[in-house]
Amino acid sequence: MFNIETQSYIDINLDDLSSTHLHRILFEGMDLNGLQMNDASFIGCFFGGCHAVGTNFSKSKLNVSSFVKSDLRKAKFDNASLRGCDFFLANLEGASFIGADIEGANFEGANLQDAKF
């Protein structure tokens, strides 16, 4: 388990980030396809332009994180806290948000085809 705060850049290449606590981390453009990022805390992180197809963010705290222009097809955000998250122009086709707290989240211009809320 990682517990890192207030870093401007971190380069990680792991298959399982579940139960990780990373705050204010830049993940810009990273390949996160299929990763397990559930039961974790990624508050205030920037995931802009990431490829996270099928990534599992279930039960994670992602408040005020940005997923601008990210590919999140079939990603799972079930029971996640997404307060104030920015999904501007993100591809969320087939993503699942069942039971997620999306208060204040921005989905402007996002592809929500077949997404489940």
C-alpha positions in Angstrom: 0.0 0.0 0.0 1.2 3.5 -0.9 0.5 6.6 1.1 1.9 9.6 -0.7 0.6 13.2 -0.5 1.5 16.5 -2.2 3.7 15.2 -5.0 3.7 16.9 -8.4 4.7 13.8 -10.4 4.9 10.1 -9.7 5.7 7.3 -12.1 4.2 4.0 -11.2 3.7 0.8 -13.2 1.7 -1.5 -11.0 -1.2 -3.8 -11.7 -3.0 -3.3 -8.4 -3.4 0.1 -6.6 -6.3 -1.0 -4.4 -6.2 0.4 -0.9 -3.7 3.0 -2.0 -3.8 6.6 -0.7 -2.4 9.2 -3.2 -3.4 12.8 -3.0 -2.8 15.6 -5.5 -0.8 13.3 -7.8 -0.4 13.9 -11.6 -1.3 10.8 -13.6 -1.6 12.7 -16.9 -1.7 10.5 -20.0 -0.9 7.3 -18.1 -2.0 3.8 -19.2 -4.2 2.6 -16.4 -6.2 0.1 -18.4 -7.7 -2.7 -16.3 -6.0 -1.7 -13.1 -7.5 -2.4 -9.7 -7.8 1.0 -8.0 -10.7 0.2 -5.7 -11.0 0.9 -2.0 -8.4 3.7 -2.4 -8.1 7.4 -2.0 -7.1 9.6 -4.9 -8.3 13.0 -3.7 -7.4 16.0 -5.9 -5.5 13.9 -8.5 -5.2 14.7 -12.2 -6.0 11.8 -14.5 -6.3 14.0 -17.6 -5.9 12.2 -20.9 -5.5 8.8 -19.2 -6.4 5.5 -20.7 -8.3 3.6 -18.0 -10.5 1.2 -20.0 -12.1 -1.3 -17.6 -10.3 0.2 -14.5 -12.0 -0.5 -11.2 -12.4 2.6 -9.0 -15.2 1.1 -6.9 -15.5 2.3 -3.3 -12.6 4.8 -3.9 -12.5 8.4 -2.8 -11.8 10.5 -5.9 -13.2 13.9 -4.7 -12.1 16.9 -6.8 -10.1 14.8 -9.2 -10.0 15.5 -12.9 -10.6 13.0 -15.7 -10.7 15.5 -18.5 -10.4 13.9 -21.9 -9.7 10.5 -20.4 -10.8 7.1 -21.9 -12.8 5.5 -19.1 -14.9 3.1 -21.2 -16.3 0.3 -19.0 -14.6 1.7 -15.9 -16.3 1.0 -12.5 -17.0 3.8 -10.1 -19.6 1.9 -8.1 -20.1 3.3 -4.6 -17.2 5.7 -5.1 -17.1 9.3 -3.8 -16.8 11.6 -6.9 -17.8 14.9 -5.4 -16.6 17.7 -7.5 -14.9 15.5 -10.1 -14.4 16.8 -13.6 -15.2 14.4 -16.4 -15.2 17.0 -19.2 -15.0 15.4 -22.6 -14.3 12.0 -21.0 -15.3 8.8 -22.8 -17.5 7.0 -20.2 -19.2 4.6 -22.6 -20.5 1.6 -20.6 -19.0 3.0 -17.3 -20.8 2.1 -14.0 -21.6 4.7 -11.3 -24.1 2.6 -9.3 -24.4 4.0 -5.8 -21.6 6.6 -6.5 -21.8 10.1 -4.9 -21.6 12.4 -8.0 -22.6 15.7 -6.2 -21.0 18.6 -8.0 -19.4 16.4 -10.7 -19.0 17.8 -14.2 -20.0 15.5 -17.1 -20.2 18.3 -19.8 -19.4 16.9 -23.2 -18.7 13.4 -21.8 -19.8 10.3 -23.7 -22.3 8.6 -21.3 -23.6 6.1 -23.8 -24.7 2.9 -21.9 -23.3 4.3 -18.6 -25.1 3.1 -15.5 -26.1 5.4 -12.6 
